[in-house]
Amino acid sequence: MAVAFSAGADSTALLLAAQRRWPGQVIALHVNHGLQAAADEFQDQAQAICALHAIALRVERVQAAPAQGESPEDAARQARYTALARMADEVGAACVLLGQHADDQAETVLLALSRGAGLPGLAAMAERFERHGQVFGRPLLDVSSSALRAWLAGAGHPFVDDPSNADQRYTRNRIRALLMPAWEACFPGFRPMLARSAAHAAQAQRLLDELARIDLSHVGVPPAIMRLQSLSRDRQANVLRHWLRAEANVAASAAQLDELLDQIAACTTRGHGIRLKVAGGQVMREGGVLRFVAPI
């Protein structure tokens, strides 16, 4: 069993709980992003904690600088998951446990609401998922940050606080500093309620995915335009989202999808063309079907 270990409060609590549950069978995986001056201090703290508790530790340094147009948070997240999956594969770990907790889940729901997200965004963080061929788990989604810190303090376990978590240039940090206290003041104990809404959204999305697979078997791969036209507009949108995600791992914006549905509805003659930019590629008509053409 592997634990993603930053040496912060959440991952420290998770690592020590995992070690208590599976003594001698846990390995800590630490990713040094090198994005701030304290990065080496985090690594030193991780090494000290693991040495104190006789827990094996693997460390990998990554280059997490964002590409042009990419947010720093997304770049760091992608680099982190890639490194964690690689290290877990190297040590033969069947699963990597992550320290996200109930506060993180609530923040994710609020962030999704602020962006006008659909069901996948409102579903927030899954308890189990796969990425880069590795299974990841989040066993602390029902536990609050305050409960984790209280347990660490009561047991005298040290941890580090990442100073970047207080930087309100980042949207999630503003939600944590400003919105979360306001929600707590208006709706005490709101975290389980937001988690319940996320679970409802996840269930609804699973049903939509199941319907999309049924409809995709009807319209075919690639989707036949006439068969798409036999479905309601909502079912067309659902199956096209599913097809684009499965075909090219891309997501059309709401405006792009509406335009594509309008073009499909207007496609009543043999010579009618369909061409729409989606992500970095294009959805085009080819004979009687739609194809996604990726950029060269």
N, C-alpha and C positions, 0 to 999 in steps of 0.2 A: 504494500500500500504506500502510495506517495502523497505528500502534502505540499502544495505550493506555499512556500514559507518566505514572507517578506521581512519577518521579525517585528511587524506591527502587532497591535493587540489582537486583532481577529485571527490572524494566521497562527500566532503564538498559542492562543487558546485552543484552536483546532489541532495543532500539532501535538500539544501535550495531552489533549483528550484522546487523540488517535493512538498515541504511545501507551496510554493507560489501557485502552481497549485492545490493542494488538502489540503487546510489549515485545520489543526486539524485531518487529516485522515492518517498521515504518521507516521511510527515507524522506528527508526534507529536500525540496528542490527550490533553490534560490536563484532568481533572475536579477542580475545587476544591469539596470538600464543605462547607467552612466549619464543620466539626464540632469542630475543636480549634485551639488558639492557633497551632500550627505550620503550619496549612494554607497561609497566605500564603508562608511560608518554602519549602514544597514547590514552590509555583508559581514563586517566584523561582529556585529551583535548576533547575527544569525549563527555564525560559527561558534560564538561563546555559548549561546543557549543550547545548541546541539551537543557541544562538548560536555556541558554540565549534565545533560540528561542522557548522554550516551546514545544519541540519535545520529545515524548516518546522514551526511549532507553532500549534495551535489550543487555546484555553482556554475552558472554560465553567464558570461558577459555578452550583451547584445548591442547592436547599433539600432536605436529606436528613434532616430531623428525622422520627423515626418517628411514625406515627399511633397512636391508642390500640390497644393489644394487639399492635402490631407491634414486632419486635426492632430495635434500632438497626442491627445488621449487615444485616438484610433490607432495611430502608429505604435504607441507603446503597448497597447492591448494586443495587436497582431504579433508584435515581436515576442511578447511574453508567452502567448499561447503556443507559438511555434517552438520556442525554446523549451517550454514545459513538456510538450508532446515529445520532442526529441530526447530530452533527458529521461522521461518515463520509459520510452522505448528502449533506451540504452540499458536501463537497470531492470527491465522486464516487469515494470509495474502494470497491473491490470487496470488501475484507476488512479486518477489524480484528484484529490480532494481540494476544494477551494473554500476560502473563508468568508465569502459573502454572507451577510446576515439579514435580519428582518428590516433594519434601517436601509440597507442597500436596496432591498427589494422595493420598499416604499418609494425611495428616491427614483428608482428606475421607472415606476409607474407614473410618478409626477413628471418626470422628464419626457416620457412618451406622450402624456396628455399635452404638455407644452408644445410638442412638435406636431400635434394633430395626427398621431400614429394610428394605424389600423390595429386589428386584432393581434398580429405578431408582436408589435411593439407593446401593446397593453398587457400581453401575457407575461411581460417582463422576463425574469431569469428562470430557466428550467432547473429542476433539481438534478437532472441528469441529461447530458448531451455528449455528442461526439464531435471532435475537431482534429484535423490532421491525423486521422486514424486512431486517436486516443480517446478513451472514455474519461469524462470529467464529472465530478459530483459536487453538489453544494448541500452539505448536511445541516448547515446552520441557518437556513432561511426562516425558521420559526423562532430564532433566538435574537433578542435585541442586542445592540452594541453595548448598552449600559450593563446588561446582565453579564456579558463576556468580560468587560473591564472590571466589574465588581468581583467576579470569580478570580481573575488574575491578581487583583489587589489583595483579596482575602488570603490567597495562597502565597503571596509574596513573589510572584513571577514577574520579572522585568520584561519590558517591551519598548519599542521605539515609536514615536509619533512622527509621521511624515509631514514636514512643514508645508509641502505643496497642497495638503488637504485643506489648508486655511486660505488658499489663494482664490479669491472670489472672481478672478478672471474666467474661471472655469464654471460652466453652467451647473454641473452637479454640485460643486462646492457652494454655489449661491443657494441652491435648493436646500442643501444640508444646513446652512447657516441661517437662512431667512424663512423659507417656507415650512420646513419641518417643525420648528418651534411654534409657528403660527397654527399649523394643523393640530399640534398637540394641545395648544391652548383652547382651540375651538372644539376639537373632537378627541378627548383624552383616550389613549389606547387605540388610536386609529390604524396602527400598522397591520394588525391582523385583518382589518376590513379591506385595506388596499390589497393585501396578499390574497384575500378571498376573491376580489374582483379580478386580479391577475389570473387566478386559477380558472375562473369562469371564462375569461377570454381565451385561455389556452385550450380549454375544452371545446369552445366554439370553433377555434381555428382547426383543431383536429377533425371536427366534423366537416368543415369546409374542405380540408385536404382530402378527406375520404370521398366527398362528393366530386371533387375535381378529378380524382383518379377514375371514378365511374364515368364522368363526362368525357375525359380524355380517351377512354376506351371507345367512346361513341364517335368522337370527332376525328380520332386518329392522330398519329405523330408522323409527320407534321400535321397540324390541324387543318381539316378540310373546311373551306369557307362556307359552303352550303350547309354543312352539318352544324357549324357554329351558329349559323343564322336560324337553325331550328330550336336553339335554346333561348331562354329569356336573357335579357341584357345582363342581369346580375350573374347568371350562371356562365355567360360568356366571359365576363370579367374574371370570375373566380378560376375558370379553367385556363384562361390565358396567363394569369399570374402564376399559376402552378406550372404551366408549360415553360414559361420563360425562366422560372427559377430552376427547374429540372434540366432544361436544355442548355442554358448558358450561364446559370447562376447570376442572373440580373433581375432587377426589380424595376418595373415601369412606375413612374410617378402617377398620381391621380389624373393629372391633366393629360399625360401621354396615353394612359389607358382609355380615358374618355374619347380622345381623338381617334384611337385605334378602333374602338367600338363604333364610332360614327362612320369611319371608312368601311368597316365590314358591313354595316347596315346599308350603305350606299352602293355596295358592290353587287350590282344586278346584271351587268353585261360582261361578256367575255373579255373585252378590252379594258375594263376598268382596273386601274392600277391601285395598289396599296403600298405606301412607303412611309415609314415613321421611324424617327430616331428614338432609340431606347437605350439608356445607359451609353456605352461607347459604340454600340452597333446599330443595326436597323432591322425592323420587321418589314418584310417585303412579300408581295404576292408573287408566287411562282406557279403558273397554271391555276389549278383550283385549290392550292394550299398556301399556307403562310410559312415563311421560313425566317429564322433569325440569322442575320449575316453579321458575324463578328468583325471588328476592325482588323485590318491587315497590319 
